[in-house]
Amino acid sequence: MDFGDTPAEAAFRAEAQSWLEANAPAKGSPEAFNEMFNPGINAGREEEMAGRARAWQARLAADGWACLDWPTEHGGRGASTMEAIIFEEEQSRYGVVMSIFMAALDMAAPTLMAWGTDEQKRRFLDPIRRGEMVFAQLFSEPNAGSDLAGLQTRAVRDGDEFVVNGQKVWNSYAHLADWGILLARTDSDVPKHQGLTYFFVEMDTEGLEPRPLRQITGGAEFNETFFDDVRVPAENVIGGVNNGWAVAQTTLNSERAAVGAQSSRVDVPALVELARRKDQDGDPAVRQSLAEAWIRSEVLRYLGMRVYTALSQGTEIGPEASITKILAGDHIRDTSQTAMELLGPEAMLNDDSWVWQMVGHFAHKIGGGTPEIQRNVIGERILGLPREPRADKGVPFRDLKM
């Protein structure tokens, strides 16, 4: 298989390069906004970066570069898988980071396309494309992370609304988001997977409060989010009442693929440059580590192409996303560990990006589902191994000891 650009793809790359050169901020420029994940960023600076990200997404949309592989009826170009990948590759060379839109573009939008009504698609997809809606994922809870179906946040029907009470945690950018993707329990008289409902909820709704959590990296993009009699219109249910687990699988598979794609963008050339700066690029052991980092990044890039291909053909992302997710977490861990070995004692004394990438790699391994959960998915859904025994199977949720 030839993974080089075809003549048409080369022409598209040239077009993308020309537009980005004329419009995108350079890394390190005053207009850049690639500091969203930097450690210790203060709230004011974070708001400023978020504003720049919104403005950039709006510019992409206005000039026809946003959501390239979305169907044309939803505002995309209907572009090919490779064209979408090419644009992402070229955009990554600039002072741009789109992590604040991950939940909107890579979770909410694919879920809407698969499960939303025509009215919901009209209401949400175009504002998402234009950068007018930042989403946060409100799934995990203090006692329901890997066992997500054991969540206890409740949504009780009250006329045309649901009243929500409970707590969520690890909600990236919830303090900056306009909307949340909420999974809540609507029926406790059925087994835990059957009584969940999937909602979109406005983050400024009365009774909803996100609280940023300071992490080991110094950053605070994660939140814990509290619901105190939060009223959500019934029209914001996605995929039907008590069908939330099926809907959530679309979101989770898309999230795993997105986490893997982001992780594959670890700057391996920067690692090579670090080895040269430390005059260790001639060491055979170091050269082996550099080669392994490059190989991992290429494997992840090609796995990402498979995911993009599935999406472009209208096929829902399946359990193969779990493979990408596991490898991506290992890639960040191993590549940043190589950087730590190159930096030596200096790693404890400076604020190098490799340092906070190393201490933050746990988030990449856990976010989107732990490696243990991903291996279960691979074993059961790809390899066809027997499912693990479950004591709670068929037991109504209210009878479980949580």
Residue pairs with C-beta under 8 A, 6 or more apart in sequence:
3 302
5 13
5 82
5 86
9 82
9 83
9 86
12 83
12 86
13 86
13 90
16 65
16 86
16 87
16 90
16 91
17 90
19 63
19 65
20 90
20 91
20 93
20 94
23 59
23 63
24 56
24 91
24 94
24 95
24 96
25 31
25 32
25 33
25 94
25 95
25 96
26 32
26 94
26 95
27 34
27 93
27 94
27 95
28 95
29 95
31 52
31 95
32 52
32 94
32 95
32 96
33 48
33 49
33 52
33 53
33 56
33 95
33 96
33 97
34 95
34 96
34 97
35 41
35 45
35 49
35 97
36 46
36 49
36 50
36 53
36 97
36 99
36 100
36 221
37 97
37 99
37 219
37 221
37 360
38 219
38 353
38 356
39 217
39 218
39 219
39 351
39 356
40 218
40 219
41 49
41 219
46 176
46 221
47 176
50 100
50 134
50 173
50 176
53 96
53 97
53 98
53 100
53 101
53 131
54 131
54 132
54 134
55 131
56 96
56 98
56 131
57 66
57 98
57 101
57 129
57 130
57 131
58 130
58 131
58 132
60 66
60 131
61 67
61 75
61 129
61 130
61 131
62 130
64 77
65 87
66 75
66 76
66 129
66 130
66 131
67 74
67 75
67 76
67 105
67 109
67 129
68 76
68 77
68 79
68 83
68 84
68 87
69 76
69 77
69 78
69 79
69 80
69 81
69 83
69 84
69 308
69 311
69 312
70 76
70 77
70 78
70 109
70 125
70 129
71 78
71 113
72 78
74 113
74 121
74 125
74 126
74 129
75 125
75 126
75 129
76 129
77 83
80 312
81 305
81 308
81 309
81 311
81 312
82 305
82 308
84 308
84 312
85 304
85 305
85 308
92 265
98 105
99 172
99 173
99 262
100 134
100 173
100 176
101 131
101 134
102 172
102 258
102 262
103 134
103 135
103 136
103 137
103 172
103 173
103 177
103 181
104 128
104 133
104 134
104 135
104 179
105 128
106 254
106 255
106 257
106 258
107 135
107 137
107 181
107 251
107 254
107 255
107 258
108 124
108 128
108 133
108 135
108 179
108 181
108 200
108 251
109 124
109 125
109 128
109 129
110 250
110 251
110 254
110 311
110 317
111 181
111 198
111 238
111 239
111 247
111 250
111 251
111 254
112 120
112 121
112 124
112 125
112 238
113 121
113 125
114 247
114 250
114 316
115 198
115 238
115 239
115 247
115 250
116 124
116 238
116 239
120 238
124 133
124 200
127 133
128 135
132 178
133 178
133 179
134 173
134 176
134 177
134 178
134 179
135 177
135 178
135 179
135 180
135 181
136 171
136 172
136 173
136 174
136 177
136 179
136 180
136 181
136 203
136 210
136 223
136 225
137 171
137 172
137 180
137 181
137 251
137 255
138 168
138 171
138 174
138 180
138 181
138 182
138 183
138 201
138 225
139 148
139 151
139 168
139 181
139 183
139 248
139 251
140 148
140 168
140 169
140 170
140 171
141 151
141 152
141 153
141 166
141 167
141 168
141 169
142 167
142 169
143 150
143 152
143 402
144 150
144 151
144 152
145 170
145 370
146 369
146 370
146 372
146 373
148 183
148 248
149 192
149 193
149 196
149 245
150 192
150 400
150 402
151 166
151 183
151 184
151 185
151 196
152 166
152 185
152 402
153 164
153 165
153 166
153 167
153 168
153 182
153 183
153 184
153 185
153 227
154 164
154 165
154 166
154 184
154 185
154 186
154 188
155 162
155 163
155 164
155 182
155 184
155 185
155 186
155 197
155 199
155 232
156 162
156 163
156 186
157 186
157 234
158 231
160 233
160 234
160 235
161 231
161 232
161 233
161 234
162 184
162 186
162 197
162 199
162 231
162 232
162 234
162 237
163 229
163 230
163 231
163 232
164 182
164 184
164 199
164 201
164 227
164 229
164 230
164 231
164 232
165 227
165 228
165 229
165 230
166 184
166 226
166 227
167 224
167 225
167 226
167 227
168 182
168 224
168 225
168 227
169 213
169 222
169 223
169 224
169 225
170 222
170 223
170 224
170 367
171 180
171 210
171 222
171 223
171 224
171 225
172 221
172 222
172 223
172 367
173 221
173 223
174 180
174 203
174 210
174 223
174 225
175 210
175 211
175 212
175 223
177 203
177 210
178 202
178 203
178 204
179 200
179 201
179 202
179 203
180 200
180 201
180 202
180 203
180 208
180 225
181 198
181 199
181 200
181 251
182 198
182 199
182 200
182 201
182 232
183 196
183 197
183 198
183 199
183 244
183 248
184 196
184 197
184 199
184 244
185 195
185 196
185 197
185 397
186 195
186 196
186 197
186 241
186 242
186 244
187 194
187 195
187 242
187 397
188 195
188 396
188 397
188 398
189 195
189 396
189 397
189 398
190 242
190 396
190 397
191 392
191 393
191 394
191 395
191 396
191 397
192 392
192 397
192 400
193 245
194 242
194 245
195 242
195 397
196 242
196 244
196 245
196 248
197 237
197 240
197 241
197 242
197 243
197 244
198 237
198 238
198 239
198 243
198 244
198 247
198 248
198 251
199 232
199 236
199 237
199 238
200 236
200 238
201 208
201 230
201 232
201 236
202 208
203 210
205 230
205 231
205 232
206 230
206 231
207 227
207 228
207 229
207 230
207 231
208 225
208 226
208 227
208 228
208 230
209 225
209 226
209 228
210 223
210 224
210 225
210 226
211 223
211 224
211 225
211 226
212 220
212 221
212 222
212 223
213 220
213 222
213 223
213 224
214 220
215 222
215 360
215 363
216 359
216 360
217 356
217 359
217 360
218 356
219 356
219 360
222 363
238 247
239 246
239 247
240 247
250 316
250 317
252 368
252 369
253 316
253 317
253 318
253 319
253 321
254 317
254 321
255 368
255 369
256 317
256 321
256 322
256 324
256 325
256 368
256 369
256 374
257 304
257 307
257 317
257 321
257 324
257 325
258 368
259 325
259 328
259 364
259 367
259 368
260 300
260 303
260 304
260 307
260 321
260 324
260 325
260 327
260 328
261 300
261 304
261 307
261 324
261 328
262 328
262 364
263 300
263 328
263 329
263 331
263 332
263 364
264 297
264 300
264 301
264 303
264 304
264 328
264 331
266 293
266 297
266 331
266 332
266 335
266 336
266 357
268 290
268 293
268 294
268 297
268 335
271 290
271 293
271 335
271 338
271 339
271 342
271 354
272 281
272 290
274 339
274 342
274 343
274 354
275 281
275 286
275 290
275 342
278 342
278 343
280 286
280 342
281 287
281 290
286 338
286 342
289 338
289 341
290 338
292 334
293 331
293 334
293 335
293 338
296 327
296 330
296 331
296 334
296 335
297 331
299 327
300 324
300 327
300 328
300 331
303 320
303 323
303 324
303 327
304 324
306 320
307 317
307 320
307 321
307 324
310 316
310 317
310 318
311 317
318 381
319 377
319 378
319 381
319 382
320 382
322 369
322 374
322 375
322 377
322 378
323 374
323 378
325 368
325 369
325 374
326 371
326 374
326 375
326 378
328 364
329 361
329 364
329 365
329 371
330 365
332 357
332 361
332 364
332 365
333 358
333 361
333 365
336 354
336 357
336 358
336 361
337 358
339 347
339 352
339 354
339 357
339 358
340 347
340 354
340 355
340 358
343 350
343 352
343 354
343 355
346 352
347 354
347 355
347 358
365 371
369 377
376 388
379 385
380 386
380 387
380 388
392 400
